Amino acid sequence: MLQCDASDITNCLLKAPNINSAIKNFLKREVKKGDPAERFAKTLKDVLASQNEVRSQQFVAEAMPKFVNHLHSVACYAYFEVVGKLAAAVVDKYADDFNATFEIADGVLSYKDETRFKKISDEALAILRNGLKEQGFGDSAFMKNITMLSIFERPVIEVLAPKF
């Protein structure tokens, strides 16, 4: 995963078209009653609703790294359409060929065809890079992470992230 800071995350969340709905979906689908993530998500909703960028950024900074995966999940709900279109473009074009170039065993990626893996991943990352740029998120490490999480498994992300 790419390193992102509270400013990047906050900027993306504040720009989200319907962050309240995204947080509600996150709570409904991924959080159990009484889980500390429940309080985090509800507070995040209130903080973002205030539209106070400084307060929001401070809250996100204090929540990291404990709740960074939760922030990723909320953003995946918030940007479902944007990320979904980018993911579909990559998956439709490359999925079968790409998946044939590697295997993952015990969380470790090994290559079946490293040259083909690199070629396909470079092309896929170019599609994602251009799509994020068109959406105004070209420099956002957080949005790059969200996009990669929507398409790739973690071991693949760890290989691709430095090139993204």
Phi, psi and omega per residue, in radians:
M1 nan 2.612 3.084
L2 -1.419 2.532 3.080
Q3 -1.287 2.298 3.058
C4 -2.290 2.701 -3.108
D5 -1.881 2.996 -3.088
A6 -1.082 -0.576 3.128
S7 -1.114 -0.808 3.127
D8 -1.083 -0.829 -3.116
I9 -1.098 -0.829 -3.119
T10 -1.066 -0.784 3.132
N11 -0.997 -0.807 3.140
C12 -1.124 -0.770 -3.111
L13 -1.184 -0.669 3.127
L14 -1.207 -0.462 3.120
K15 -1.466 -0.211 -3.064
A16 -1.023 2.401 -3.078
P17 -1.069 -0.676 3.115
N18 -2.545 1.315 -3.058
I19 -1.139 -0.586 3.129
N20 -1.074 -0.790 3.113
S21 -1.109 -0.700 3.117
A22 -1.076 -0.750 3.135
I23 -1.181 -0.687 3.087
K24 -1.085 -0.758 3.103
N25 -1.091 -0.740 3.099
F26 -1.028 -0.839 -3.139
L27 -1.079 -0.756 -3.089
K28 -1.177 -0.700 -2.981
R29 -1.725 -0.388 -2.967
E30 -2.230 -0.033 -3.062
V31 -2.213 2.336 3.078
K32 -1.592 2.594 3.087
K33 -0.944 2.335 3.108
G34 1.528 -0.225 3.097
D35 -1.146 2.428 3.109
P36 -0.969 -0.445 3.108
A37 -1.147 -0.462 3.113
E38 -1.115 -0.866 3.133
R39 -1.100 -0.742 3.117
F40 -0.996 -0.876 -3.078
A41 -1.125 -0.710 3.140
K42 -1.168 -0.691 3.092
T43 -1.190 -0.719 3.085
L44 -0.985 -0.775 3.125
K45 -1.021 -0.811 -3.137
D46 -1.145 -0.743 -3.113
V47 -1.137 -0.790 3.141
L48 -1.178 -0.599 3.123
A49 -1.109 -0.461 3.125
S50 -1.191 -0.309 -3.096
Q51 1.004 0.341 3.098
N52 -1.578 1.811 -3.041
E53 -1.082 -0.709 -3.127
V54 -1.138 -0.817 3.123
R55 -1.089 -0.759 -3.137
S56 -1.102 -0.780 -3.135
Q57 -1.130 -0.693 3.115
Q58 -1.115 -0.745 3.119
F59 -1.086 -0.808 3.140
V60 -1.095 -0.744 -3.139
A61 -1.061 -0.713 3.135
E62 -1.243 -0.504 -3.126
A63 -1.355 -0.362 -3.122
M64 -1.451 2.585 -0.061
P65 -1.538 -0.064 -3.042
K66 -0.954 -0.702 -3.043
F67 -1.939 0.327 -3.089
V68 -1.085 -0.665 3.101
N69 -1.147 -0.572 3.084
H70 -1.184 -0.695 3.087
L71 -1.098 -0.693 3.070
H72 -1.053 -0.798 -3.117
S73 -1.099 -0.786 3.113
V74 -1.039 -0.769 -3.138
A75 -1.146 -0.617 3.086
C76 -1.073 -0.699 3.066
Y77 -1.196 -0.737 -3.077
A78 -1.159 -0.598 -3.093
Y79 -1.983 0.557 -3.083
F80 -0.947 -0.800 -3.105
E81 -1.162 -0.839 -3.122
V82 -1.065 -0.915 -3.097
V83 -1.193 -0.630 3.124
G84 -1.063 -0.737 3.117
K85 -1.141 -0.744 3.113
L86 -1.141 -0.759 3.134
A87 -1.089 -0.755 -3.141
A88 -1.077 -0.702 3.139
A89 -1.064 -0.715 -3.134
V90 -1.307 -0.830 -3.076
V91 -1.117 -0.799 -3.136
D92 -1.032 -0.645 -3.065
K93 -1.482 -0.620 -2.928
Y94 -2.171 -0.226 -2.910
A95 -0.872 -1.008 -3.059
D96 -1.110 -0.798 3.133
D97 -1.103 -0.743 -3.104
F98 -1.158 -0.821 -3.110
N99 -1.084 -0.416 3.121
A100 -1.359 -0.137 -3.073
T101 -1.616 -0.130 -3.091
F102 -2.639 2.958 2.970
E103 -2.491 2.724 3.133
I104 -2.150 2.164 3.089
A105 -2.306 2.219 -3.121
D106 0.949 0.659 3.094
G107 1.342 0.159 -3.114
V108 -2.019 2.264 3.125
L109 -1.504 2.347 2.993
S110 -2.301 2.588 -3.058
Y111 -1.562 2.456 2.925
K112 -1.684 -0.609 3.121
D113 -2.576 1.515 -3.041
E114 -1.073 -0.699 -3.125
T115 -1.075 -0.818 3.130
R116 -1.167 -0.681 3.074
F117 -0.980 -0.867 -3.108
K118 -1.128 -0.720 -3.131
K119 -1.112 -0.874 -3.126
I120 -1.135 -0.755 -3.119
S121 -1.133 -0.656 3.086
D122 -1.080 -0.747 3.131
E123 -1.176 -0.732 3.132
A124 -1.127 -0.758 3.124
L125 -1.131 -0.577 3.095
A126 -1.122 -0.728 3.095
I127 -1.075 -0.801 -3.127
L128 -1.147 -0.775 3.134
R129 -1.005 -0.842 -3.125
N130 -1.145 -0.711 3.122
G131 -1.108 -0.742 3.106
L132 -1.167 -0.661 3.111
K133 -1.089 -0.760 3.114
E134 -1.073 -0.535 3.141
Q135 -1.514 -0.019 3.140
G136 1.518 0.282 -3.113
F137 -2.081 0.467 -3.048
G138 -1.020 -0.538 -3.099
D139 -1.782 0.070 -3.039
S140 -1.505 1.924 3.066
A141 -1.116 -0.611 3.137
F142 -1.094 -0.810 3.129
M143 -1.196 -0.569 3.054
K144 -1.104 -0.736 3.097
N145 -1.080 -0.782 -3.136
I146 -1.046 -0.762 -3.123
T147 -1.132 -0.797 3.127
M148 -1.108 -0.713 3.132
L149 -1.077 -0.484 -3.128
S150 -1.358 -0.234 -3.044
I151 -2.093 -0.773 -2.932
F152 -1.932 2.744 3.004
E153 -1.374 2.731 -3.071
R154 -0.912 -0.814 -3.140
P155 -1.052 -0.593 3.097
V156 -1.226 -0.723 3.118
I157 -1.028 -0.722 -3.121
E158 -1.091 -0.551 3.100
V159 -1.365 -0.696 -3.033
L160 -1.438 -0.567 -3.034
A161 -0.885 -0.808 -3.127
P162 -1.079 -0.412 3.138
K163 -1.534 -0.230 -3.078
F164 -1.497 nan nan
